[in-house]
């Protein structure tokens, strides 16, 4: 793949990080799309993980030290919650790698739903395990999961908007494929 196509992929992923800094409905962001697209379209797996993670971290660094900063808290390099968010994010990159040679419309929609569910489960189970406000019982776990439902709905909506759009863009731009025209397997030309 030509280097300019690699840079287009990198720039789109970085634009996702900037999107998080703009006013938006909570959790309706393209971060799931950048993780899945990174896994699907970067030939070098290290780039598939590094570029989306660096982008997520850079936007978290800005958000945690501006919008979400507690007065007098000092500079925040890393927060405990980020372990679970990044873990879910890495699982989404792996899902993208698994979808790499199987990009059909139905599998992309299935991947979108799985990515949303992975994020919901990993982050809410992580909240239950690490936050003292949730008792370490099945009832506490259920409470943590229920508390995450509004965020899940928005994450799912964001993924349903951005993942198919990204895949369609990259398939068309990188390969000239229209994956929404048939259910045949598409062999992706990888970056």
Secondary structure, DSSP 8 states (H G I E B T S, - for coil): --HHHHHHHHHHHHHHHHHTTS---TT-SSHHHHHHHHHHH-SSHHHHHHHHHHHHHHHHHHHHTTTT--TT----S--THHHHHHHHHHHHHHHHHHHTT---HHHHHHHHHHHHHHHHHHHHHHHHHH-TTS-SSHHHHHHHHHHTHHHHHHHHHHHHHHHHHHHHHHIIIII---GGG--S-------
